[in-house]
């Protein structure tokens, strides 16, 4: 595997801005950046935060190699003094973040970086890359898993992924979000994710007859024999040969046909007919798996048609999040320290959705005491006390709309993971993150889990944060984008 340094995974403007910071001697100014997103993919209600662990690993190992420095020198663009500054740079800041597997919503600061301005700026691209892709695939996978309604979903997208790491880590993200395993063998080796798979059509075609192919496979894997039955004709050839192999090869060994897979045709019709044939042959326990360009909507449709499917193999539409392949996470400056004082910063735009929430912030999550369900998140300035007692929440976009909440429990959603450049938090295991996904989803109302037109939760700002934002907007003057 390529072990070349990845620390030049940096948008070039971060390096040129760094030279400007260095020249003006503000490179060590303490800055606060928020990583957040503006829109949920696929018009969903929420995002499953993912990639945080990789972000923390990246930050605690951030440095430039000798070859990185040589390359930057060769560009003849940066001053020698700035190059010397980069030679020994490491991340020395603090980071607060939500845990992987946490349900999060637009405009929430899921990761906050406090660090000298140069350091905080140079890590922007990698943090966005790790968080955006991982959260996108986890969120998409969970939509597919929810559509499957308790049936197993297997990640089959390795050959359709957009690059090596997208395949390897995408399979991990899918597993975290609820897939039962992956066809990507290296993901099994690297992360311990269960690996799955049986045969392709080429295996069947390589034998003189379909029966010979099935027989050879059954003899090789008698305890886990699943046969691909649609190479020639699913109902007239594949199923009869599969049943024949069960009777003539597996049954004499005291084994049973574990399953069949159908990869083409009218999956609803074929699986219904296949179930009848299997049951009539006494193979009521033989499972039916389907694949072939599945997504959450196809799966939902198949189940609405009462297709007797036990598991789904999902490839390209999962691993590429094909229906909405770009996750719009952003990384914005929200405050700086000057003369010992924290000064909030805001980005303003003619596009209202691009106006940021200023200041170093916390996320307080409110749960109903009676049923444990999610009520809302409240963004506050970092030194505000946690909400308690009756709260009158004002809708952030419709100030005339108010909601009273009481009888709730409060959780400070973000935890400090890095202090002075050192990891101080025990990052969760893969299995712990899988459980965190389940735990978070259980707090949402069923209406928020719908695939189409889901209920959307309102995320509130504290009165103090709302006023700070209003004040900054009023004093922005000519800073608005055109």
C-alpha positions in Angstrom: 0.0 0.0 0.0 1.2 3.5 -0.8 2.7 5.1 2.4 3.5 8.4 0.9 2.8 11.4 3.1 -0.8 12.7 2.7 -0.2 16.0 4.4 0.0 17.9 1.2 -3.7 17.0 0.8 -4.2 20.8 1.0 -6.0 23.2 -1.3 -3.3 25.4 -2.5 -4.9 28.6 -1.3 -4.4 27.5 2.2 -0.7 27.6 1.7 -0.8 30.9 -0.1 -3.0 32.4 2.7 -0.5 30.9 5.1 2.3 33.0 3.6 0.1 36.1 4.0 -0.6 35.2 7.6 3.1 34.7 8.2 4.1 37.9 6.5 1.7 39.9 8.7 2.7 38.0 11.8 -0.8 36.8 12.5 0.0 33.1 11.9 0.0 32.5 15.7 -3.3 34.3 16.3 -5.6 31.9 18.0 -8.5 31.1 15.7 -11.7 29.1 16.0 -13.1 27.2 13.0 -16.4 25.3 12.8 -16.9 22.3 10.4 -20.6 22.0 9.6 -22.9 21.3 6.6 -25.9 23.2 5.2 -28.1 20.6 3.6 -29.1 17.0 4.3 -28.5 14.7 1.3 -31.5 13.1 -0.5 -33.9 15.6 1.1 -33.6 13.7 4.4 -34.1 14.8 7.9 -30.7 14.2 9.4 -27.1 13.2 8.8 -25.1 10.5 10.6 -21.8 12.1 11.5 -18.9 10.0 10.5 -15.2 10.4 9.8 -14.5 12.2 13.1 -12.2 9.5 14.2 -10.1 9.8 11.0 -10.1 13.6 11.5 -8.6 13.2 15.0 -6.0 10.7 13.7 -5.0 13.1 10.9 -4.6 16.1 13.3 -2.5 14.3 15.8 -0.2 13.1 13.0 -0.1 16.3 11.0 3.4 17.3 9.7 5.2 17.9 6.4 7.8 15.3 5.3 11.1 16.3 3.9 9.9 15.6 0.4 6.8 17.8 1.0 9.1 20.7 2.0 11.3 20.0 -1.1 8.3 20.2 -3.3 7.1 23.5 -1.8 10.6 24.9 -2.2 10.6 23.9 -5.9 7.6 26.1 -6.6 9.7 29.2 -6.0 6.7 31.0 -4.6 7.1 30.9 -0.8 9.7 32.8 1.3 12.5 30.8 2.9 11.4 32.0 6.3 7.9 30.6 5.6 9.3 27.3 4.4 11.3 27.1 7.6 8.1 27.7 9.6 6.4 24.8 7.7 9.3 22.4 8.3 8.5 21.8 11.9 4.8 22.7 12.0 2.5 20.3 13.9 -1.0 20.7 15.1 -0.9 22.1 18.6 -4.5 23.1 19.0 -7.7 21.9 20.8 -10.6 20.2 19.1 -14.2 19.5 20.2 -16.5 17.2 18.2 -19.5 15.0 18.3 -18.8 11.3 18.3 -19.0 9.3 15.1 -22.5 7.8 14.7 -24.3 10.9 16.2 -27.3 12.2 14.4 -26.6 15.8 13.4 -28.4 18.6 11.6 -27.6 21.5 9.2 -25.5 24.4 10.5 -24.4 22.6 13.7 -20.7 22.8 14.5 -20.0 19.1 14.5 -16.2 19.8 14.8 -14.7 22.9 16.3 -11.0 23.6 15.9 -9.1 26.1 18.2 -5.6 26.6 17.0 -3.0 29.1 15.8 -4.4 30.5 12.6 -1.9 28.9 10.3 -2.4 25.5 11.7 -6.1 25.7 11.7 -6.1 26.9 8.1 -3.8 24.2 6.7 -5.9 21.3 8.0 -9.1 22.5 6.4 -9.1 20.3 3.3 -8.3 17.0 4.9 -10.9 17.5 7.7 -13.6 18.3 5.1 -12.6 15.3 3.0 -12.7 12.8 5.8 -15.9 14.1 7.3 -17.8 14.8 4.1 -17.2 11.4 2.4 -17.7 9.3 5.5 -20.8 11.1 6.6 -22.3 10.9 3.1 -21.8 7.2 2.7 -23.0 6.4 6.3 -26.1 8.5 5.8 -26.9 7.0 2.4 -26.3 3.4 3.7 -28.6 4.0 6.7 -31.4 5.1 4.3 -30.9 1.8 2.5 -30.8 -0.2 5.7 -34.0 1.5 6.9 -35.7 0.7 3.6 -34.8 -2.9 4.0 -36.8 -3.0 7.2 -34.8 -5.5 9.2 -33.5 -7.5 6.2 -29.7 -7.7 5.8 -28.0 -5.2 3.5 -24.6 -6.2 2.2 -22.2 -3.6 0.7 -21.2 -4.8 -2.8 -19.8 -1.6 -4.4 -16.0 -2.0 -4.4 -15.6 -2.1 -8.2 -17.9 1.0 -8.6 -16.2 3.1 -6.0 -14.4 6.3 -7.0 -10.9 5.2 -6.0 -9.1 2.9 -3.7 -9.8 4.7 -0.4 -13.4 5.3 -1.3 -13.8 1.6 -1.7 -11.9 0.5 1.4 -13.2 3.1 3.8 -16.6 3.4 2.1 -17.2 -0.3 3.0 -16.3 0.6 6.6 -18.7 3.5 6.6 -21.4 1.3 5.3 -20.8 -1.2 8.1 -20.9 1.5 10.7 -24.3 2.7 9.4 -25.9 -0.8 9.5 -24.7 -2.9 6.6 -24.0 -6.5 7.8 -20.7 -6.8 5.9 -18.9 -6.1 2.6 -17.5 -7.8 -0.4 -14.3 -5.7 -0.1 -11.8 -8.1 1.3 -9.2 -5.5 2.3 -11.7 -3.8 4.5 -12.1 -7.1 6.3 -8.4 -7.3 6.8 -7.8 -3.6 7.8 -10.9 -3.0 10.0 -12.3 -6.4 10.9 -15.5 -5.8 9.0 -17.3 -9.1 8.0 -16.6 -10.1 4.4 -19.3 -11.7 2.2 -19.6 -13.1 -1.2 -20.1 -16.3 -3.2 -19.9 -16.4 -7.0 -20.2 -14.4 -10.2 -21.8 -15.4 -13.5 -18.3 -16.2 -14.9 -18.1 -19.1 -12.5 -21.3 -20.6 -13.8 -20.3 -19.9 -17.4 -16.8 -21.5 -17.0 -18.3 -25.0 -16.6 -19.9 -27.2 -19.2 -23.3 -26.9 -17.5 -24.9 -24.8 -14.9 -25.5 -28.0 -12.8 -21.8 -28.8 -12.9 -21.0 -25.2 -11.7 -23.4 -25.5 -8.8 -22.2 -29.0 -7.9 -18.6 -27.8 -7.8 -19.4 -24.8 -5.6 -21.5 -27.0 -3.2 -18.7 -29.5 -2.9 -16.3 -26.6 -2.1 -18.5 -24.8 0.4 -21.1 -27.2 1.7 -21.7 -25.2 4.9 -22.4 -21.9 3.2 -23.6 -22.7 -0.3 -25.4 -19.8 -1.9 -26.0 -20.2 -5.7 -26.4 -17.5 -8.3 -29.3 -18.7 -10.3 -29.9 -16.1 -13.1 -27.0 -16.8 -15.5 -29.3 -18.5 -18.1 -32.9 -18.7 -16.9 -33.8 -18.2 -13.3 -37.0 -20.2 -13.1 -36.4 -22.8 -15.9 -32.8 -23.5 -15.3 -31.2 -21.8 -12.2 -33.8 -22.8 -9.6 -34.2 -26.4 -10.8 -30.4 -26.9 -10.9 -30.0 -25.4 -7.4 -32.7 -27.7 -6.0 -31.1 -30.7 -7.8 -27.7 -29.9 -6.3 -29.3 -29.7 -2.9 -30.9 -33.1 -3.3 -28.0 -34.8 -4.9 -24.9 -33.2 -3.3 -25.7 -31.3 -0.1 -28.5 -33.5 1.3 -26.4 -36.7 1.3 -23.7 -34.7 3.2 -26.3 -33.7 5.8 -26.2 -30.1 4.5 -28.8 -27.7 3.1 -28.8 -25.1 0.4 -28.2 -21.9 2.3 -29.4 -19.5 -0.2 -29.9 -18.3 -3.8 -29.1 -14.9 -5.4 -30.9 -13.3 -8.2 -29.1 -10.5 -10.0 -31.4 -9.5 -12.9 -35.0 -9.5 -14.2 -38.2 -8.6 -12.4 -37.0 -9.2 -8.9 -40.5 -9.1 -7.3 -41.9 -11.7 -9.7 -38.9 -13.9 -9.7 -38.5 -14.0 -5.9 -42.1 -14.9 -5.4 -41.9 -17.7 -7.9 -38.5 -18.8 -6.5 -40.0 -18.9 -3.0 -42.8 -21.2 -4.2 -40.3 -23.6 -5.9 -38.0 -23.7 -2.9 -40.9 -24.3 -0.5 -42.3 -27.1 -2.6 -38.9 -28.7 -2.6 -38.8 -28.6 1.2 -36.3 -25.8 1.3 -38.3 -23.4 3.4 -35.1 -22.3 5.2 -33.2 -21.4 2.0 -32.8 -17.6 1.9 -33.3 -15.4 -1.2 -30.8 -12.6 -1.8 -31.2 -10.0 -4.6 -28.8 -7.5 -6.2 -28.7 -5.4 -9.4 -28.6 -1.6 -9.0 -30.6 -1.4 -5.9 -31.2 1.7 -3.8 -33.6 2.6 -1.0 -36.5 3.3 -3.3 -36.2 0.0 -5.3 -35.9 -1.9 -2.0 -38.9 -0.1 -0.6 -40.9 -0.9 -3.7 -39.9 -4.6 -3.7 -41.1 -5.0 -0.1 -44.3 -3.1 -0.8 -44.9 -5.7 -3.5 -44.4 -8.4 -0.8 -41.3 -9.8 -2.5 -40.1 -12.6 -0.2 -36.5 -11.3 0.0 -34.2 -12.0 2.9 -31.2 -9.9 2.0 -30.0 -7.2 -0.4 -26.6 -6.7 -2.1 -26.2 -3.0 -2.8 -23.4 -1.7 -4.8 -22.9 1.5 -6.9 -25.9 3.4 -5.5 -24.5 3.0 -2.0 -20.7 3.4 -2.4 -21.0 6.5 -4.6 -24.2 7.9 -3.0 -25.3 8.1 -6.6 -28.5 10.0 -6.0 -26.7 12.8 -4.2 -23.0 12.3 -4.5 -21.7 15.5 -3.0 -21.9 16.3 0.7 -21.6 20.0 1.3 -19.7 20.3 4.6 -17.8 23.5 5.0 -15.2 24.9 7.4 -15.6 28.5 8.5 -13.8 30.9 10.8 -16.2 31.8 13.7 -13.9 33.6 16.2 -10.4 34.9 17.0 -8.6 35.8 20.1 -7.2 39.3 20.4 -5.6 40.9 23.4 -7.1 38.1 25.6 -10.6 38.7 24.3 -12.7 36.3 22.1 -14.0 38.2 19.1 -16.9 36.5 17.1 -16.7 36.5 13.3 -19.4 36.0 10.8 -19.6 35.3 7.1 -22.4 37.1 5.3 -23.8 36.4 1.9 -26.7 37.4 -0.4 -27.5 33.7 -0.2 -29.2 33.5 3.2 -28.2 29.9 3.7 -24.5 30.9 3.6 -24.7 33.2 6.5 -22.8 31.5 9.4 -23.5 31.3 13.1 -20.7 33.2 14.8 -18.7 32.5 18.0 -17.2 29.5 19.8 -20.3 27.4 20.5 -21.7 24.4 22.2 -24.6 22.1 21.1 -27.0 21.2 23.9 -29.3 18.4 22.9 -32.7 18.1 24.7 -34.5 14.8 25.1 -38.0 14.2 26.4 -37.8 12.8 29.9 -40.8 10.6 29.4 -39.9 8.8 26.3 -36.2 9.6 25.5 -37.1 11.2 22.1 -35.2 14.0 20.6 -36.8 17.5 21.1 -34.3 19.9 19.7 -30.7 21.1 19.7 -29.8 24.5 21.1 -26.7 26.2 19.9 -25.2 28.5 22.6 -22.1 30.6 23.2 -19.4 28.4 24.8 -19.7 30.0 28.3 -23.5 29.8 28.6 -25.0 27.5 31.1 -26.9 24.4 29.9 -30.6 25.0 29.5 -32.8 24.1 32.4 -36.4 24.7 33.4 -39.1 25.8 31.0 -37.7 27.0 27.7 -39.5 29.2 25.2 -37.8 28.5 21.9 -38.1 30.9 19.0 -37.9 29.5 15.5 -34.7 30.8 14.0 -36.3 31.7 10.7 -39.8 32.5 11.8 -39.4 34.6 15.0 -43.2 34.7 15.4 -43.2 30.9 15.9 -42.5 29.9 19.4 -42.4 26.5 21.2 -42.5 25.8 25.0 -40.4 22.8 26.2 -40.1 21.3 29.7 -39.5 18.0 31.3 -36.3 17.3 29.3 -32.8 16.0 29.8 -29.8 17.9 28.5 -26.7 16.5 26.9 -23.6 18.5 25.9 -23.2 16.9 22.5 -19.6 17.8 21.8 -16.6 16.5 23.7 -13.0 17.7 23.7 -11.0 15.1 21.9 -7.7 17.0 21.4 -5.9 19.3 23.8 -2.7 21.1 22.9 -2.3 18.8 19.9 -2.6 15.6 22.0 -5.5 13.1 21.8 -7.2 13.0 25.2 -10.3 11.1 24.3 -10.7 7.4 23.9 -12.0 7.2 20.3 -14.8 4.6 20.0 -14.3 1.2 18.3 -16.1 0.3 15.1 -18.6 -1.8 17.0 -19.2 1.0 19.6 -19.9 3.4 16.7 -22.4 1.0 15.1 -24.2 0.9 18.5 -24.1 4.7 18.7 -25.9 4.9 15.3 -28.6 2.6 16.6 -28.9 4.6 19.9 -29.2 7.9 18.1 -31.8 6.7 15.6 -33.9 5.3 18.4 -34.3 8.9 19.7 -35.9 10.1 16.5 -39.7 10.0 15.9 -40.7 7.6 13.0 -41.8 10.6 11.0 -38.2 11.8 10.8 -37.1 8.4 9.5 -39.4 8.5 6.4 -37.5 8.4 3.1 -39.7 11.0 1.4 -41.0 14.2 2.9 -39.7 13.4 6.4 -40.4 15.6 9.4 -37.5 18.1 9.8 -36.4 19.2 13.2 -35.8 22.8 14.1 -32.4 23.7 15.6 -32.5 26.7 17.9 -30.1 29.4 18.8 -29.9 30.7 22.4 -31.1 34.2 22.9 -27.5 35.4 23.5 -26.1 33.8 20.4 -29.1 35.0 18.3 -28.5 38.6 19.5 -24.7 38.3 18.8 -25.5 37.2 15.3 -28.0 40.0 14.8 -25.5 42.6 16.1 -22.8 41.3 13.7 -25.2 41.4 10.8 -26.3 45.0 11.6 -22.7 46.2 11.7 -21.4 44.3 8.7 -21.5 47.4 6.5 -20.2 46.6 3.0 -18.9 43.1 3.7 -21.8 41.4 2.0 -20.9 39.3 -1.0 -22.1 40.3 -4.4 
